[in-house]
Amino acid sequence: MNPALPLASPEAALAGEKVTELRRRLEVLELVLGESTDPIFNILEDGTYRYVNQAFSGPFGRSPEEVVGRQIWDLFSAEEAEKRMRVVRQAIATKEAIVFDVRVPTAAGDTFYITSVKPILDTTGKVSSVVCISKNITERKREEQERMALLQHLQLAHHQVHSLSGLLPVCAHCRKIREGDGSWTQLEVFIQARSQAEFTHGVCPDCAREHFPESL
């Protein structure tokens, strides 16, 4: 007969339960981070990615495994990478969280995010890395750009309207308008240069009776 297996001590059983619970929590955490629609990544002071989720790596056409271990310069241009690293270094130096807007150029066009950069401290109180979470604000940015374009259009229209206000010196004979420099400009040309109006010409009934009576 095989000798009886020794019974596990209560301490060993408790330790096993803790390991099982830790593994379960890690699995849940990995699932939540991996399925998040918000890009999440952990980056070291030298610009090396220690963790990225699919939402971060996907726009670059890569899997998370293809990005982890690479540096930020492998994904972004030198200018864009340095812009992001300045924020990372600032967060590490100050040990304070930073929130800023970033632009991510992709094959489908520019995507805009608001990104929070949170320093991670080790047991000695030193910053070991930063974790970044981004929120897609592309639609909001486009709406802001549309509002700015509309505002500029309204301001231009307002300026054009006001440019025709006030006293306009008009020749009583030829109807030309005197410019600020003293020159005289045809009425139609003057108005077209200061508004979106366009002119077409015809003959009013009074002029028709006076100048072209034979056509009546």
C-alpha positions in Angstrom: 0.0 0.0 0.0 1.1 3.5 -0.8 2.0 5.5 2.3 -0.7 8.0 3.2 -0.2 11.5 1.8 0.5 14.1 4.4 -2.3 16.5 5.1 -1.8 20.1 4.1 -1.3 22.4 7.0 -3.9 25.2 7.5 -1.3 27.8 6.6 -0.5 26.0 3.3 -4.2 25.7 2.6 -4.7 29.4 3.3 -1.8 30.3 1.1 -3.2 28.2 -1.7 -6.5 30.0 -1.4 -4.8 33.3 -1.6 -2.9 32.3 -4.7 -6.1 31.1 -6.4 -7.9 34.3 -5.5 -5.0 36.4 -6.8 -5.0 34.5 -10.1 -8.7 35.0 -10.4 -8.3 38.8 -9.8 -5.5 39.0 -12.4 -7.7 37.2 -14.9 -10.6 39.6 -14.3 -8.2 42.6 -14.5 -6.6 41.4 -17.7 -10.1 40.8 -19.2 -11.3 44.3 -18.2 -8.2 46.1 -19.5 -8.0 44.1 -22.6 -11.6 44.6 -23.6 -11.6 48.3 -22.7 -12.5 50.6 -25.6 -10.1 53.2 -24.1 -6.4 52.9 -24.9 -4.5 52.0 -21.8 -0.8 51.6 -21.5 2.1 51.5 -19.0 5.4 53.1 -20.1 8.8 53.3 -18.5 11.0 56.4 -18.2 13.0 55.4 -21.2 9.9 55.2 -23.4 9.6 51.4 -23.3 6.0 50.1 -23.3 5.6 47.6 -20.5 1.9 47.0 -21.1 -0.6 48.1 -23.8 -4.2 46.9 -24.4 -5.8 46.2 -27.8 -7.4 49.6 -28.0 -4.0 51.1 -27.9 -2.2 48.8 -30.3 -5.1 48.3 -32.8 -4.9 51.7 -34.5 -1.2 50.9 -35.4 -2.2 47.6 -36.9 -0.4 45.6 -34.2 -1.3 43.3 -31.4 -0.4 44.2 -27.8 2.3 41.6 -27.8 3.9 43.3 -30.8 4.1 46.6 -29.0 5.2 45.5 -25.5 8.9 45.9 -25.2 9.1 48.4 -28.0 9.8 52.1 -27.4 7.5 55.1 -28.2 9.8 56.1 -31.1 8.9 52.8 -32.8 5.3 53.9 -33.1 5.4 57.7 -33.5 7.5 60.2 -35.4 10.3 61.7 -33.5 8.4 64.9 -33.0 5.2 63.2 -31.8 7.2 60.8 -29.6 9.2 63.6 -27.9 6.0 65.6 -27.3 4.5 62.7 -25.4 7.8 61.9 -23.5 8.0 65.4 -22.2 4.7 64.8 -20.4 5.9 61.4 -19.1 9.1 63.0 -17.8 7.2 65.8 -16.2 4.9 63.3 -14.4 7.9 61.3 -13.2 9.7 64.5 -12.0 6.7 66.0 -10.2 5.1 62.7 -9.1 1.8 64.3 -10.1 -0.9 63.2 -12.5 -1.2 65.2 -15.8 -4.1 65.4 -18.2 -3.5 66.6 -21.7 -4.8 66.3 -25.3 -3.0 64.3 -27.9 -3.3 63.7 -31.7 -2.8 60.2 -33.0 -2.2 60.0 -36.8 -3.6 56.8 -38.3 -4.2 55.5 -41.8 -7.9 56.5 -41.4 -7.0 60.0 -40.4 -6.2 61.9 -37.2 -7.7 60.7 -34.0 -7.8 62.9 -30.9 -7.6 61.8 -27.3 -7.6 63.3 -23.8 -5.0 61.4 -21.9 -4.3 61.1 -18.1 -0.8 60.3 -17.1 -0.5 58.8 -13.6 2.9 58.1 -11.9 3.3 54.7 -10.3 5.4 54.6 -7.1 7.5 51.7 -5.9 7.9 50.7 -2.3 10.7 53.3 -1.8 8.5 56.1 -3.1 10.3 56.4 -6.4 8.4 56.6 -9.6 8.9 53.3 -11.5 6.6 54.0 -14.5 3.5 55.8 -15.5 0.1 54.4 -16.5 -1.8 56.3 -19.2 -5.5 56.1 -20.0 -6.9 57.9 -23.1 -10.4 58.8 -24.1 -11.4 59.3 -27.7 -12.6 62.9 -28.2 -12.3 63.0 -32.0 -16.0 63.8 -32.5 -15.9 66.5 -29.9 -12.8 68.0 -31.7 -14.6 67.9 -35.0 -17.6 69.7 -33.5 -15.3 72.3 -32.1 -13.6 72.8 -35.5 -17.0 73.2 -37.1 -18.1 75.7 -34.5 -14.9 77.7 -35.0 -15.4 77.7 -38.8 -19.0 78.9 -38.4 -17.8 81.6 -35.9 -15.2 82.8 -38.4 -17.8 82.8 -41.2 -20.2 84.9 -39.0 -17.4 87.3 -38.0 -16.5 87.8 -41.7 -20.2 88.4 -42.5 -20.5 90.8 -39.6 -17.4 92.7 -40.8 -18.7 92.8 -44.4 -22.0 94.2 -43.2 -20.3 96.9 -41.0 -17.9 97.8 -43.8 -20.9 99.2 -45.7 -22.3 101.2 -42.8 -21.9 104.9 -42.2 -22.0 107.7 -44.7 -21.1 106.8 -48.3 -20.1 109.7 -50.6 -21.8 109.0 -53.9 -21.5 111.1 -57.0 -24.9 112.6 -57.7 -24.4 112.3 -61.5 -22.6 108.9 -62.2 -23.3 107.2 -58.9 -19.7 106.3 -58.2 -18.6 106.0 -54.6 -15.5 107.8 -53.2 -13.0 105.4 -51.6 -11.0 106.3 -48.5 -7.9 107.1 -50.6 -10.0 109.7 -52.6 -10.5 107.5 -55.7 -13.9 106.9 -57.2 -15.3 103.3 -57.7 -18.3 102.1 -59.6 -21.1 101.3 -57.2 -21.4 97.7 -58.2 -17.7 97.1 -57.8 -17.6 98.8 -54.4 -20.5 96.7 -53.0 -19.2 93.4 -54.4 -15.8 93.9 -52.8 -17.4 94.3 -49.4 -20.2 91.7 -49.5 -21.3 88.5 -51.1 -23.8 90.4 -53.4 -23.6 90.0 -57.1 -25.2 92.2 -59.7 -27.2 91.7 -62.8 -28.5 94.6 -65.0 -31.8 95.4 -66.5 -33.9 98.5 -67.3 -36.5 99.9 -64.9 -39.9 101.0 -66.3 -39.1 104.7 -65.8 -35.8 104.5 -67.7 -37.5 102.4 -70.4 -40.1 105.1 -71.0 -37.5 107.8 -71.1 -34.8 106.2 -73.1 -36.5 103.5 -75.1 -40.0 104.7 -75.8 -40.1 102.9 -79.1 -39.8 99.5 -77.3 -43.0 100.1 -75.3 
